[in-house]
Amino acid sequence: MDSIVAEIVKIMKDSKDAISREECIWRYFTDKLSQSVAEALEIIDADVAEKYKQKGYEIARCDWRTIQFHNLIHFFSVTVHVIQN
């Protein structure tokens, strides 16, 4: 958590005005959110793959997929590693 606060302080200090500060902070949080969602989906996918392995399935390949999130203000993508059997 300290590193996030330090990164936000750096963004605020490095911004030349309020508008650029807001844009940089918004972009920072969007990136952090997309990274967190990607990590969560990869953990869930690995758990599912492990359950299938325990049932005797073999994993044929691992694919990458892009999941797109969107709200009224911003649109962003998360690329996750998906294991297919």
Chimera marker file (.cmm) of the C-alpha trace (Angstrom):
<marker_set name="trace">
<marker id="1" x="0.000" y="0.000" z="0.000" r="1" g="1" b="0" radius="0.5"/>
<marker id="2" x="2.870" y="2.365" z="0.732" r="1" g="1" b="0" radius="0.5"/>
<marker id="3" x="4.154" y="1.994" z="-2.827" r="1" g="1" b="0" radius="0.5"/>
<marker id="4" x="0.743" y="2.965" z="-4.222" r="1" g="1" b="0" radius="0.5"/>
<marker id="5" x="0.668" y="6.075" z="-2.059" r="1" g="1" b="0" radius="0.5"/>
<marker id="6" x="4.224" y="6.918" z="-3.115" r="1" g="1" b="0" radius="0.5"/>
<marker id="7" x="3.287" y="6.484" z="-6.775" r="1" g="1" b="0" radius="0.5"/>
<marker id="8" x="0.249" y="8.753" z="-6.358" r="1" g="1" b="0" radius="0.5"/>
<marker id="9" x="2.368" y="11.400" z="-4.624" r="1" g="1" b="0" radius="0.5"/>
<marker id="10" x="4.857" y="11.234" z="-7.503" r="1" g="1" b="0" radius="0.5"/>
<marker id="11" x="2.048" y="11.600" z="-10.070" r="1" g="1" b="0" radius="0.5"/>
<marker id="12" x="0.670" y="14.604" z="-8.191" r="1" g="1" b="0" radius="0.5"/>
<marker id="13" x="4.064" y="16.279" z="-7.871" r="1" g="1" b="0" radius="0.5"/>
<marker id="14" x="5.001" y="15.641" z="-11.507" r="1" g="1" b="0" radius="0.5"/>
<marker id="15" x="1.720" y="16.926" z="-12.952" r="1" g="1" b="0" radius="0.5"/>
<marker id="16" x="1.832" y="20.408" z="-14.398" r="1" g="1" b="0" radius="0.5"/>
<marker id="17" x="-1.808" y="21.284" z="-13.679" r="1" g="1" b="0" radius="0.5"/>
<marker id="18" x="-5.027" y="19.933" z="-12.160" r="1" g="1" b="0" radius="0.5"/>
<marker id="19" x="-6.369" y="18.500" z="-15.424" r="1" g="1" b="0" radius="0.5"/>
<marker id="20" x="-3.218" y="16.542" z="-16.252" r="1" g="1" b="0" radius="0.5"/>
<marker id="21" x="-3.027" y="15.409" z="-12.600" r="1" g="1" b="0" radius="0.5"/>
<marker id="22" x="-6.572" y="14.054" z="-12.756" r="1" g="1" b="0" radius="0.5"/>
<marker id="23" x="-5.930" y="12.311" z="-16.082" r="1" g="1" b="0" radius="0.5"/>
<marker id="24" x="-2.714" y="10.714" z="-14.816" r="1" g="1" b="0" radius="0.5"/>
<marker id="25" x="-4.337" y="9.523" z="-11.600" r="1" g="1" b="0" radius="0.5"/>
<marker id="26" x="-7.322" y="8.128" z="-13.532" r="1" g="1" b="0" radius="0.5"/>
<marker id="27" x="-4.975" y="6.279" z="-15.903" r="1" g="1" b="0" radius="0.5"/>
<marker id="28" x="-2.943" y="4.977" z="-12.941" r="1" g="1" b="0" radius="0.5"/>
<marker id="29" x="-6.003" y="3.541" z="-11.182" r="1" g="1" b="0" radius="0.5"/>
<marker id="30" x="-7.375" y="2.084" z="-14.408" r="1" g="1" b="0" radius="0.5"/>
<marker id="31" x="-4.066" y="0.293" z="-14.980" r="1" g="1" b="0" radius="0.5"/>
<marker id="32" x="-3.968" y="-0.957" z="-11.376" r="1" g="1" b="0" radius="0.5"/>
<marker id="33" x="-7.559" y="-2.217" z="-11.641" r="1" g="1" b="0" radius="0.5"/>
<marker id="34" x="-6.934" y="-4.016" z="-14.924" r="1" g="1" b="0" radius="0.5"/>
<marker id="35" x="-3.772" y="-5.644" z="-13.529" r="1" g="1" b="0" radius="0.5"/>
<marker id="36" x="-5.675" y="-6.791" z="-10.436" r="1" g="1" b="0" radius="0.5"/>
<marker id="37" x="-8.565" y="-8.235" z="-12.445" r="1" g="1" b="0" radius="0.5"/>
<marker id="38" x="-6.124" y="-10.031" z="-14.765" r="1" g="1" b="0" radius="0.5"/>
<marker id="39" x="-4.280" y="-11.521" z="-11.803" r="1" g="1" b="0" radius="0.5"/>
<marker id="40" x="-7.524" y="-12.646" z="-10.162" r="1" g="1" b="0" radius="0.5"/>
<marker id="41" x="-8.758" y="-14.302" z="-13.367" r="1" g="1" b="0" radius="0.5"/>
<marker id="42" x="-5.430" y="-16.090" z="-13.846" r="1" g="1" b="0" radius="0.5"/>
<marker id="43" x="-5.616" y="-17.461" z="-10.283" r="1" g="1" b="0" radius="0.5"/>
<marker id="44" x="-9.182" y="-18.671" z="-10.841" r="1" g="1" b="0" radius="0.5"/>
<marker id="45" x="-8.189" y="-20.207" z="-14.184" r="1" g="1" b="0" radius="0.5"/>
<marker id="46" x="-5.250" y="-22.052" z="-12.605" r="1" g="1" b="0" radius="0.5"/>
<marker id="47" x="-7.559" y="-23.421" z="-9.889" r="1" g="1" b="0" radius="0.5"/>
<marker id="48" x="-10.038" y="-24.672" z="-12.502" r="1" g="1" b="0" radius="0.5"/>
<marker id="49" x="-7.214" y="-26.228" z="-14.554" r="1" g="1" b="0" radius="0.5"/>
<marker id="50" x="-5.905" y="-28.009" z="-11.460" r="1" g="1" b="0" radius="0.5"/>
<marker id="51" x="-9.365" y="-29.426" z="-10.720" r="1" g="1" b="0" radius="0.5"/>
<marker id="52" x="-9.602" y="-30.778" z="-14.267" r="1" g="1" b="0" radius="0.5"/>
<marker id="53" x="-6.100" y="-32.287" z="-14.011" r="1" g="1" b="0" radius="0.5"/>
<marker id="54" x="-7.169" y="-34.084" z="-10.827" r="1" g="1" b="0" radius="0.5"/>
<marker id="55" x="-10.096" y="-35.553" z="-12.772" r="1" g="1" b="0" radius="0.5"/>
<marker id="56" x="-7.651" y="-36.950" z="-15.351" r="1" g="1" b="0" radius="0.5"/>
<marker id="57" x="-7.886" y="-34.314" z="-18.073" r="1" g="1" b="0" radius="0.5"/>
<marker id="58" x="-4.789" y="-33.083" z="-19.894" r="1" g="1" b="0" radius="0.5"/>
<marker id="59" x="-4.288" y="-29.422" z="-20.702" r="1" g="1" b="0" radius="0.5"/>
<marker id="60" x="-3.874" y="-29.182" z="-24.489" r="1" g="1" b="0" radius="0.5"/>
<marker id="61" x="-2.865" y="-25.527" z="-24.702" r="1" g="1" b="0" radius="0.5"/>
<marker id="62" x="-2.802" y="-22.188" z="-22.940" r="1" g="1" b="0" radius="0.5"/>
<marker id="63" x="-4.397" y="-19.234" z="-24.722" r="1" g="1" b="0" radius="0.5"/>
<marker id="64" x="-4.366" y="-15.479" z="-24.090" r="1" g="1" b="0" radius="0.5"/>
<marker id="65" x="-7.647" y="-13.617" z="-24.141" r="1" g="1" b="0" radius="0.5"/>
<marker id="66" x="-8.568" y="-9.973" z="-23.878" r="1" g="1" b="0" radius="0.5"/>
<marker id="67" x="-11.503" y="-9.012" z="-21.689" r="1" g="1" b="0" radius="0.5"/>
<marker id="68" x="-12.843" y="-5.527" z="-22.204" r="1" g="1" b="0" radius="0.5"/>
<marker id="69" x="-14.428" y="-3.482" z="-19.435" r="1" g="1" b="0" radius="0.5"/>
<marker id="70" x="-16.338" y="-0.341" z="-20.022" r="1" g="1" b="0" radius="0.5"/>
<marker id="71" x="-18.222" y="2.237" z="-18.064" r="1" g="1" b="0" radius="0.5"/>
<marker id="72" x="-19.587" y="5.633" z="-18.971" r="1" g="1" b="0" radius="0.5"/>
<marker id="73" x="-16.206" y="7.314" z="-18.654" r="1" g="1" b="0" radius="0.5"/>
<marker id="74" x="-13.498" y="4.862" z="-19.622" r="1" g="1" b="0" radius="0.5"/>
<marker id="75" x="-12.922" y="1.730" z="-21.683" r="1" g="1" b="0" radius="0.5"/>
<marker id="76" x="-10.025" y="-0.611" z="-20.985" r="1" g="1" b="0" radius="0.5"/>
<marker id="77" x="-8.882" y="-4.158" z="-21.673" r="1" g="1" b="0" radius="0.5"/>
<marker id="78" x="-7.394" y="-6.924" z="-19.580" r="1" g="1" b="0" radius="0.5"/>
<marker id="79" x="-5.363" y="-9.686" z="-21.212" r="1" g="1" b="0" radius="0.5"/>
<marker id="80" x="-5.481" y="-12.962" z="-19.344" r="1" g="1" b="0" radius="0.5"/>
<marker id="81" x="-3.798" y="-16.286" z="-19.862" r="1" g="1" b="0" radius="0.5"/>
<marker id="82" x="-6.522" y="-18.923" z="-20.240" r="1" g="1" b="0" radius="0.5"/>
<marker id="83" x="-5.756" y="-22.623" z="-20.059" r="1" g="1" b="0" radius="0.5"/>
<marker id="84" x="-7.786" y="-24.777" z="-22.448" r="1" g="1" b="0" radius="0.5"/>
<marker id="85" x="-8.173" y="-28.530" z="-22.207" r="1" g="1" b="0" radius="0.5"/>
<link id1="1" id2="2" r="1" g="1" b="0" radius="0.2"/>
<link id1="2" id2="3" r="1" g="1" b="0" radius="0.2"/>
<link id1="3" id2="4" r="1" g="1" b="0" radius="0.2"/>
<link id1="4" id2="5" r="1" g="1" b="0" radius="0.2"/>
<link id1="5" id2="6" r="1" g="1" b="0" radius="0.2"/>
<link id1="6" id2="7" r="1" g="1" b="0" radius="0.2"/>
<link id1="7" id2="8" r="1" g="1" b="0" radius="0.2"/>
<link id1="8" id2="9" r="1" g="1" b="0" radius="0.2"/>
<link id1="9" id2="10" r="1" g="1" b="0" radius="0.2"/>
<link id1="10" id2="11" r="1" g="1" b="0" radius="0.2"/>
<link id1="11" id2="12" r="1" g="1" b="0" radius="0.2"/>
<link id1="12" id2="13" r="1" g="1" b="0" radius="0.2"/>
<link id1="13" id2="14" r="1" g="1" b="0" radius="0.2"/>
<link id1="14" id2="15" r="1" g="1" b="0" radius="0.2"/>
<link id1="15" id2="16" r="1" g="1" b="0" radius="0.2"/>
<link id1="16" id2="17" r="1" g="1" b="0" radius="0.2"/>
<link id1="17" id2="18" r="1" g="1" b="0" radius="0.2"/>
<link id1="18" id2="19" r="1" g="1" b="0" radius="0.2"/>
<link id1="19" id2="20" r="1" g="1" b="0" radius="0.2"/>
<link id1="20" id2="21" r="1" g="1" b="0" radius="0.2"/>
<link id1="21" id2="22" r="1" g="1" b="0" radius="0.2"/>
<link id1="22" id2="23" r="1" g="1" b="0" radius="0.2"/>
<link id1="23" id2="24" r="1" g="1" b="0" radius="0.2"/>
<link id1="24" id2="25" r="1" g="1" b="0" radius="0.2"/>
<link id1="25" id2="26" r="1" g="1" b="0" radius="0.2"/>
<link id1="26" id2="27" r="1" g="1" b="0" radius="0.2"/>
<link id1="27" id2="28" r="1" g="1" b="0" radius="0.2"/>
<link id1="28" id2="29" r="1" g="1" b="0" radius="0.2"/>
<link id1="29" id2="30" r="1" g="1" b="0" radius="0.2"/>
<link id1="30" id2="31" r="1" g="1" b="0" radius="0.2"/>
<link id1="31" id2="32" r="1" g="1" b="0" radius="0.2"/>
<link id1="32" id2="33" r="1" g="1" b="0" radius="0.2"/>
<link id1="33" id2="34" r="1" g="1" b="0" radius="0.2"/>
<link id1="34" id2="35" r="1" g="1" b="0" radius="0.2"/>
<link id1="35" id2="36" r="1" g="1" b="0" radius="0.2"/>
<link id1="36" id2="37" r="1" g="1" b="0" radius="0.2"/>
<link id1="37" id2="38" r="1" g="1" b="0" radius="0.2"/>
<link id1="38" id2="39" r="1" g="1" b="0" radius="0.2"/>
<link id1="39" id2="40" r="1" g="1" b="0" radius="0.2"/>
<link id1="40" id2="41" r="1" g="1" b="0" radius="0.2"/>
<link id1="41" id2="42" r="1" g="1" b="0" radius="0.2"/>
<link id1="42" id2="43" r="1" g="1" b="0" radius="0.2"/>
<link id1="43" id2="44" r="1" g="1" b="0" radius="0.2"/>
<link id1="44" id2="45" r="1" g="1" b="0" radius="0.2"/>
<link id1="45" id2="46" r="1" g="1" b="0" radius="0.2"/>
<link id1="46" id2="47" r="1" g="1" b="0" radius="0.2"/>
<link id1="47" id2="48" r="1" g="1" b="0" radius="0.2"/>
<link id1="48" id2="49" r="1" g="1" b="0" radius="0.2"/>
<link id1="49" id2="50" r="1" g="1" b="0" radius="0.2"/>
<link id1="50" id2="51" r="1" g="1" b="0" radius="0.2"/>
<link id1="51" id2="52" r="1" g="1" b="0" radius="0.2"/>
<link id1="52" id2="53" r="1" g="1" b="0" radius="0.2"/>
<link id1="53" id2="54" r="1" g="1" b="0" radius="0.2"/>
<link id1="54" id2="55" r="1" g="1" b="0" radius="0.2"/>
<link id1="55" id2="56" r="1" g="1" b="0" radius="0.2"/>
<link id1="56" id2="57" r="1" g="1" b="0" radius="0.2"/>
<link id1="57" id2="58" r="1" g="1" b="0" radius="0.2"/>
<link id1="58" id2="59" r="1" g="1" b="0" radius="0.2"/>
<link id1="59" id2="60" r="1" g="1" b="0" radius="0.2"/>
<link id1="60" id2="61" r="1" g="1" b="0" radius="0.2"/>
<link id1="61" id2="62" r="1" g="1" b="0" radius="0.2"/>
<link id1="62" id2="63" r="1" g="1" b="0" radius="0.2"/>
<link id1="63" id2="64" r="1" g="1" b="0" radius="0.2"/>
<link id1="64" id2="65" r="1" g="1" b="0" radius="0.2"/>
<link id1="65" id2="66" r="1" g="1" b="0" radius="0.2"/>
<link id1="66" id2="67" r="1" g="1" b="0" radius="0.2"/>
<link id1="67" id2="68" r="1" g="1" b="0" radius="0.2"/>
<link id1="68" id2="69" r="1" g="1" b="0" radius="0.2"/>
<link id1="69" id2="70" r="1" g="1" b="0" radius="0.2"/>
<link id1="70" id2="71" r="1" g="1" b="0" radius="0.2"/>
<link id1="71" id2="72" r="1" g="1" b="0" radius="0.2"/>
<link id1="72" id2="73" r="1" g="1" b="0" radius="0.2"/>
<link id1="73" id2="74" r="1" g="1" b="0" radius="0.2"/>
<link id1="74" id2="75" r="1" g="1" b="0" radius="0.2"/>
<link id1="75" id2="76" r="1" g="1" b="0" radius="0.2"/>
<link id1="76" id2="77" r="1" g="1" b="0" radius="0.2"/>
<link id1="77" id2="78" r="1" g="1" b="0" radius="0.2"/>
<link id1="78" id2="79" r="1" g="1" b="0" radius="0.2"/>
<link id1="79" id2="80" r="1" g="1" b="0" radius="0.2"/>
<link id1="80" id2="81" r="1" g="1" b="0" radius="0.2"/>
<link id1="81" id2="82" r="1" g="1" b="0" radius="0.2"/>
<link id1="82" id2="83" r="1" g="1" b="0" radius="0.2"/>
<link id1="83" id2="84" r="1" g="1" b="0" radius="0.2"/>
<link id1="84" id2="85" r="1" g="1" b="0" radius="0.2"/>
</marker_set>
